[in-house]
């Protein structure tokens, strides 16, 4: 058990550092803007969800969501819609990846205890995450058919979120 705990601790530390580097380099913003340009304005939510999938593999859920939150607010501000419409599918795919795909602590700890091959676990985790992410995207779309009132705090954050016509900026 001590060996598994040691390897998971190293992964947590390296994941936090990687998340900080991605945040400061603007990599998440660049990825989101790239997918938005490729998929078009009508598919911005799908573009952010796709960016969240790729960002979610090396970065932990909470770190990745914190990195993407200003981008979500920026896109929501430009589109003049609730950030919930962007945030739900992004959170769904990132949580799915966090639970199923190494190098996240849960799958790595399970692989260590069961002596499973990390490579196969990664392939299976991604294979599971893609359809679950698609279902989550459409479930969020159904949930978001209703317009929800934003709290005062969210409205203030939307006003503070920098944005341009091309998408979000940090």
C-alpha positions in Angstrom: 0.0 0.0 0.0 2.9 2.4 0.7 4.3 2.0 -2.8 0.9 2.8 -4.4 0.5 5.8 -2.1 4.0 7.1 -3.0 3.4 6.8 -6.8 0.0 8.5 -6.5 1.5 11.3 -4.4 4.1 12.0 -7.1 1.4 12.0 -9.8 -0.7 14.5 -7.7 2.4 16.8 -7.3 3.3 16.7 -11.0 -0.3 17.1 -12.1 -0.6 20.3 -10.0 2.6 21.7 -11.5 1.4 20.8 -15.1 -1.9 22.5 -14.4 -0.1 25.7 -13.3 2.1 25.7 -16.4 -0.9 25.2 -18.7 -2.7 28.1 -16.9 0.2 30.5 -17.2 1.1 29.5 -20.8 -2.4 30.1 -22.1 -2.5 26.6 -23.5 -6.1 25.9 -22.4 -7.3 29.2 -24.0 -5.4 28.4 -27.2 -6.9 24.9 -27.4 -10.5 26.3 -26.8 -10.1 29.0 -29.4 -8.6 26.5 -31.9 -11.6 24.1 -31.6 -14.0 27.0 -31.7 -12.5 28.2 -35.0 -12.6 24.7 -36.5 -16.1 23.8 -35.4 -17.7 27.3 -35.9 -19.7 29.6 -33.7 -22.8 27.4 -33.6 -20.7 24.6 -32.0 -18.8 26.5 -29.4 -20.1 24.4 -26.6 -19.0 21.2 -28.4 -15.6 22.9 -29.0 -15.1 23.7 -25.3 -16.2 20.2 -24.4 -13.6 18.8 -26.8 -10.9 21.1 -25.4 -11.9 20.0 -21.9 -11.5 16.3 -22.9 -8.0 16.9 -24.1 -7.1 19.2 -21.2 -8.7 16.7 -18.7 -6.3 13.9 -19.6 -3.1 15.4 -18.1 -4.7 17.8 -15.6 -6.9 17.0 -12.6 -10.6 17.9 -12.7 -10.5 20.7 -10.2 -7.4 22.3 -11.6 -8.7 22.0 -15.2 -12.0 23.4 -14.4 -10.4 26.4 -12.6 -8.3 26.9 -15.7 -11.3 26.7 -18.0 -13.7 28.8 -15.8 -12.5 32.2 -17.2 -12.6 30.8 -20.7 -16.2 29.6 -20.1 -17.2 33.0 -18.8 -15.5 34.7 -21.8 -17.3 32.6 -24.3 -20.6 33.0 -22.4 -20.2 36.8 -22.4 -19.6 36.9 -26.2 -22.5 34.6 -26.9 -24.7 36.4 -24.3 -25.9 33.2 -22.8 -25.6 31.6 -19.3 -22.2 30.1 -18.5 -24.1 27.0 -17.3 -24.6 26.1 -21.0 -20.8 25.9 -21.4 -20.0 24.7 -17.9 -22.1 21.6 -17.6 -20.8 19.6 -20.6 -17.2 20.8 -19.7 -17.6 19.6 -16.1 -19.1 16.3 -17.3 -16.4 15.3 -19.7 -13.6 16.4 -17.3 -15.1 14.4 -14.4 -15.4 11.4 -16.6 -11.8 11.6 -17.8 -10.7 12.2 -14.2 -12.4 9.1 -12.9 -11.5 6.7 -15.8 -8.2 7.7 -17.4 -4.7 7.6 -15.9 -2.6 9.6 -14.9 -5.3 10.5 -12.4 -4.9 9.1 -8.9 -8.0 6.9 -8.8 -7.2 4.8 -11.9 -3.4 4.7 -11.0 -4.2 3.5 -7.5 -6.5 0.9 -8.8 -4.0 -0.3 -11.4 -1.3 -0.5 -8.7 -3.5 -2.5 -6.4 -4.7 -4.8 -9.1 -1.3 -5.0 -11.0 -3.1 -3.8 -14.1 -1.2 -2.5 -17.2 -1.5 1.3 -17.3 -1.4 1.4 -21.1 -4.4 -0.8 -21.4 -6.2 1.0 -18.6 -5.6 4.3 -20.5 -7.0 2.9 -23.8 -10.0 1.5 -22.0 -10.5 4.7 -20.0 -10.5 6.8 -23.1 -12.8 4.4 -24.9 -15.2 4.7 -22.0 -14.9 8.4 -21.6 -15.7 9.3 -25.2 -19.3 7.8 -25.3 -20.0 8.9 -21.7 -18.8 12.4 -22.7 -21.1 12.4 -25.7 -24.0 11.3 -23.6 -23.1 14.0 -21.0 -23.0 16.6 -23.7 -26.5 15.8 -24.9 -27.8 15.4 -21.3 -26.4 18.9 -20.6 -28.1 20.2 -23.7 -31.4 18.8 -22.5 -30.9 20.3 -19.0 -30.0 23.6 -20.5 -33.2 23.9 -22.7 -34.6 26.0 -19.8 -33.2 29.4 -19.1 -32.0 29.6 -15.5 -31.6 32.9 -13.7 -28.0 33.8 -12.8 -27.1 34.8 -9.3 -25.6 38.2 -8.6 -22.1 36.7 -8.1 -22.2 35.0 -11.6 -23.4 38.2 -13.2 -20.5 40.1 -11.6 -18.0 37.4 -12.8 -19.5 37.7 -16.3 -18.9 41.4 -16.3 -15.3 40.9 -15.2 -14.6 38.2 -17.8 -12.5 39.6 -20.6 -13.7 38.6 -24.0 -13.2 39.4 -27.7 -15.2 38.6 -30.8 -13.0 35.6 -31.5 -13.8 34.1 -28.1 -12.4 34.2 -24.6 -9.2 35.9 -23.6 -7.3 35.8 -20.3 
